[in-house]
Amino acid sequence: MPQPRAEYDGVPTWGDARRCRIGLLGGSFNPAHAGHLAIARRALVQLRLDQVWLMVSPGNPLKPRRGMAPLAQRLQTARQLVDGRRVIATDIEARIGTRYTVDTLRCLKARFKNAHFVWLTGADGLVTLPRWKGWRGLVHTVAMAVFPRPGQNFAALNGAAGHYMARWRLPACQAGCLAMRRPPVWAFLPGAQNSISATAIRRQGGFSVSVDHAPPTASRNSGESS
């Protein structure tokens, strides 16, 4: 008898009572690549996490639909990177049916009541954060760790989100306690900067996608997903 899809990746749709520190790295993963895994591994160590979940989004309204591989294909690229124990690739966002990151995070906190979450993002994600629906609510929902990206760090720290969040920033040397701190709280983690991009991988033919056929006019919607 086939295993229930909700339990396949070890992240049950309706949650469980696990008591651990979990980093959440959301994105399209079109495709997943070594840069994602590097962030996950670094987060495990620097943030003293028990797990990192690569949350493969069913669709991001801030990104063009043309050229976006199906969820199953993108999820498979993520699963090929992880060990399935400390770093997990999951389609939990598609299963719980949330569209926006702030709603996803609130749902996860309600279903995994004993877990302590940290949202993981690159500096480029902090730059675009003000375009996300309910982004201030997101800041007040979960602790956040920001990782450097080439050419994005100054804009991230000095942009609208960086200024709004400045009063709650922890020194990088205290990032290990982020998961246990009550939000709003965040840290910027300086260090090695990875320039790998999924866009570049696709342009170089490293990921053959089965794209949908959305018309060009449907390339963007308002709001965002993870």
Salt bridges, closest charged atoms under 4 A:
ASP9 OD2 - ARG95 NH2 3.09
ASP16 OD2 - ARG18 NH2 2.77
ASP91 OD2 - ARG5 NH2 2.70
ASP91 OD1 - ARG95 NE 2.71
ASP124 OD2 - ARG149 NE 3.85
ASP212 OD2 - ARG65 NE 3.84
